[in-house]
Amino acid sequence: MAQHDTQVLILGAGIGGLTLALSLHQAGIACRLYEAVPELKPLGVGVNLLPHAVRELDELGLLGALDAVAVRTQESVFFTEHGQLIFREPAGTAAGYDWPQFSIHRGDLQTVLLAAVRERLGEDAVVCGRRCTGVTQDETGVVARFVDPNGEPAGEARGAVAVGCDGVHSALRRQFYPDEGAPRYSGVNMWRGTTWWEPILSGASMIRAGWLTVGKMVIYPIRDVRDAQGRQLINWVAEIEDETPAIRDWSRPGRLEDFLPAFADWHFDWLDVPALIRASEDVLEYPMVDQDPLPRWTHGRITLLGDAAHPMVPRGSNGAGQAILDARCLAGRLKRQGVGEDALAAYDAERVPATGNVVLTNRRNPPDAILREVFERSGGQRFIDIESVVPRAELQAISDNYKRVAGYDPAQLRARPSFV
Ligand SMILES: Cc1cc2nc3c(=O)[nH]c(=O)nc-3n(C[C@H](O)[C@H](O)[C@H](O)COP(=O)(O)OP(=O)(O)OC[C@H]3O[C@@H](n4cnc5c(N)ncnc54)[C@H](O)[C@@H]3O)c2cc1C
C-alpha cells in the first residue's frame, strides 16, 4: 500500500471537506477530495457563521469573498409568539469581536470554498461522482473504494490517511459503528425557505421568535444584495413539535399546510410572518435529529469530521462552524505531527470532547432556551415587563454560556492560538 495517490483522502466535498482541503493546502500537505454527487450544486438555504468560524475562513484568506456575498449580522433578537421583544444583543463586529458573524446561503458558502479549492489546488482536486463505500488500512496507508452515481464500482484511491467528511449519512461512520441505532429525534420538525422581502428590523438582524410547543421561527437575511424593489433574500425556518419525524434528507420538499396554521396569526408590527412564508418559492422539510456523541472518531489512519462525526440539532448556528473548526484543527495536527496516526489521535482527543459538549448543549440549552424560559414562565401570555418574567441578566447568561461551550466567547476566541 506504500504507493499513495495523495497524502490525505477527503471523502465528501461539503463545507467540512472543502475547508479541510484548503487548510491542508495552506499547511503544504497534498490531498484530494472524492464527492458522491456527479456535480456540486449550490444547495440548501441559510446558515450562520459565528465569529469563531469566520476567523478560520479569514485565516484562509476568504474574508473578502465571503463579505461580497454574505450579510454581516448586526444583532440577535428574540421575540415571543405575540411579537413582543424579549432580548436583543449585538452580534459579530458590532459586539466587539475581531471577526464578523455572517448570515449566508449554504450554496454561496460552498461556492466560495469550491472556487478557492479549484484555484489553489487545481481543477482536478475534487473528483465528483465517487461515492465512498468503505476504507481499508494497513500500517503504511489506506485504500478508499468508490461506486459511481449508478452504483457501479468506480475504482479506488490510496493515501496515507482518510477523513470521512461525508455528512449525516456517513458511510465511514457506519463502517466503524455499524450497530448505531436510528438518529435521535428531538420531537420537532422544521420547514425552511427563502423569500425576497423588504428589510426586517435592522436589515441585518437574526430573529428568533415563539417556542417549539406553539411554533418557533428563525428569520434572517442571507445575501448582501437588494433587488429592484429594495428587497433582501430572507431565510426563514419554522419549527414545531410533531410526533412523527420528517425524512432526514436536506433537499426534501415540504408542504405549507403542515406548518403554516401554527403561524396564521403572527401579524406583528415589525413583520407579517404568514405573508413572508406564503411568498417563499420553495419549502424544504427536515427533522430535528442528532446522534449521541461517539467515544472516538479516529481508528488508526481513518477519522471523521463535521456532520459525519457529530450531527447536531441545528439550534445554535454551529453545524457548519464546528465542521470548519474540525478541519482547521486536523490540518494543524497533521502539519505539526506529520501525516499519520499520531496526528489523527491528537485531533480526536481535542475535538471529540469539544463537539460532544456542543451536541449535548444544543439539546438542552442552546441560545433559543431564552425563548423556552420566557414561554414557560409567562405561560405563553403577554407580559408588561420582561424583567418581571425573566431578568435580563439570566437571559444574557444563557447566551454567554453557549458562547463558551461552542468556542466563541470573545475573550477565549481572541486568546486562542491559530489551529494551523
Ligand atoms: C444538499 C445539502 C443541503 C444542506 N442544506 C442545509 C441547510 O439548508 N441548512 C443547514 O443548516 N445545513 C444544511 N446542510 C448541512 C450543512 O452543510 C452541514 O450541517 C454543515 O455544513 C457541516 O458540513 P459537512 O461538510 O460535515 O457536511 P455536508 O455539508 O452535508 O457535506 C457532506 C458531503 O459529503 C458528500 N457525501 C455523502 N456521502 C458520501 C460518500 N459516501 N462518499 C463521498 N461523498 C459523500 C455529500 O454529497 C456532501 O457533499 C446541507 C447539506 C447538504 C449536503
PDBQT file of the ligand as one rigid body, heavy atoms in Angstrom, charges set to zero:
ROOT
HETATM    1  C1  LIG A 501     -27.574  19.203  -0.064  1.00  0.00    +0.000 C 
HETATM    2  C2  LIG A 501     -27.362  19.756   1.321  1.00  0.00    +0.000 A 
HETATM    3  C3  LIG A 501     -28.141  20.812   1.774  1.00  0.00    +0.000 A 
HETATM    4  C4  LIG A 501     -27.964  21.316   3.057  1.00  0.00    +0.000 A 
HETATM    5  N1  LIG A 501     -28.745  22.355   3.479  1.00  0.00    +0.000 NA
HETATM    6  C5  LIG A 501     -28.578  22.863   4.705  1.00  0.00    +0.000 A 
HETATM    7  C6  LIG A 501     -29.372  23.957   5.151  1.00  0.00    +0.000 A 
HETATM    8  O1  LIG A 501     -30.221  24.466   4.427  1.00  0.00    +0.000 OA
HETATM    9  N2  LIG A 501     -29.184  24.438   6.412  1.00  0.00    +0.000 N 
HETATM   10  C7  LIG A 501     -28.230  23.883   7.241  1.00  0.00    +0.000 A 
HETATM   11  O2  LIG A 501     -28.076  24.347   8.367  1.00  0.00    +0.000 OA
HETATM   12  N3  LIG A 501     -27.461  22.865   6.838  1.00  0.00    +0.000 NA
HETATM   13  C8  LIG A 501     -27.620  22.335   5.608  1.00  0.00    +0.000 A 
HETATM   14  N4  LIG A 501     -26.833  21.275   5.207  1.00  0.00    +0.000 N 
HETATM   15  C9  LIG A 501     -25.895  20.691   6.170  1.00  0.00    +0.000 C 
HETATM   16  C10 LIG A 501     -24.654  21.535   6.404  1.00  0.00    +0.000 C 
HETATM   17  O3  LIG A 501     -23.978  21.756   5.205  1.00  0.00    +0.000 OA
HETATM   18  C11 LIG A 501     -23.803  20.791   7.397  1.00  0.00    +0.000 C 
HETATM   19  O4  LIG A 501     -24.549  20.623   8.603  1.00  0.00    +0.000 OA
HETATM   20  C12 LIG A 501     -22.532  21.506   7.838  1.00  0.00    +0.000 C 
HETATM   21  O5  LIG A 501     -22.135  22.474   6.940  1.00  0.00    +0.000 OA
HETATM   22  C13 LIG A 501     -21.401  20.518   8.092  1.00  0.00    +0.000 C 
HETATM   23  O6  LIG A 501     -20.799  20.194   6.847  1.00  0.00    +0.000 OA
HETATM   24  P1  LIG A 501     -20.251  18.779   6.459  1.00  0.00    +0.000 P 
HETATM   25  O7  LIG A 501     -19.178  19.025   5.446  1.00  0.00    +0.000 OA
HETATM   26  O8  LIG A 501     -19.943  17.940   7.621  1.00  0.00    +0.000 OA
HETATM   27  O9  LIG A 501     -21.495  18.070   5.731  1.00  0.00    +0.000 OA
HETATM   28  P2  LIG A 501     -22.189  18.435   4.370  1.00  0.00    +0.000 P 
HETATM   29  O10 LIG A 501     -22.094  19.869   4.058  1.00  0.00    +0.000 OA
HETATM   30  O11 LIG A 501     -23.532  17.803   4.443  1.00  0.00    +0.000 OA
HETATM   31  O12 LIG A 501     -21.289  17.673   3.258  1.00  0.00    +0.000 OA
HETATM   32  C14 LIG A 501     -21.194  16.278   3.131  1.00  0.00    +0.000 C 
HETATM   33  C15 LIG A 501     -20.765  15.975   1.705  1.00  0.00    +0.000 C 
HETATM   34  O13 LIG A 501     -20.423  14.601   1.587  1.00  0.00    +0.000 OA
HETATM   35  C16 LIG A 501     -20.987  14.056   0.402  1.00  0.00    +0.000 C 
HETATM   36  N5  LIG A 501     -21.126  12.616   0.622  1.00  0.00    +0.000 N 
HETATM   37  C17 LIG A 501     -22.084  11.961   1.309  1.00  0.00    +0.000 A 
HETATM   38  N6  LIG A 501     -21.822  10.643   1.350  1.00  0.00    +0.000 NA
HETATM   39  C18 LIG A 501     -20.657  10.466   0.667  1.00  0.00    +0.000 A 
HETATM   40  C19 LIG A 501     -19.869   9.300   0.378  1.00  0.00    +0.000 A 
HETATM   41  N7  LIG A 501     -20.195   8.072   0.824  1.00  0.00    +0.000 N 
HETATM   42  N8  LIG A 501     -18.733   9.474  -0.370  1.00  0.00    +0.000 NA
HETATM   43  C20 LIG A 501     -18.367  10.722  -0.799  1.00  0.00    +0.000 A 
HETATM   44  N9  LIG A 501     -19.098  11.836  -0.548  1.00  0.00    +0.000 NA
HETATM   45  C21 LIG A 501     -20.214  11.695   0.196  1.00  0.00    +0.000 A 
HETATM   46  C22 LIG A 501     -22.288  14.822   0.272  1.00  0.00    +0.000 C 
HETATM   47  O14 LIG A 501     -22.800  14.787  -1.051  1.00  0.00    +0.000 OA
HETATM   48  C23 LIG A 501     -21.870  16.225   0.691  1.00  0.00    +0.000 C 
HETATM   49  O15 LIG A 501     -21.377  16.983  -0.382  1.00  0.00    +0.000 OA
HETATM   50  C24 LIG A 501     -26.985  20.742   3.928  1.00  0.00    +0.000 A 
HETATM   51  C25 LIG A 501     -26.186  19.681   3.477  1.00  0.00    +0.000 A 
HETATM   52  C26 LIG A 501     -26.359  19.181   2.176  1.00  0.00    +0.000 A 
HETATM   53  C27 LIG A 501     -25.475  18.040   1.695  1.00  0.00    +0.000 C 
ENDROOT
TORSDOF 0
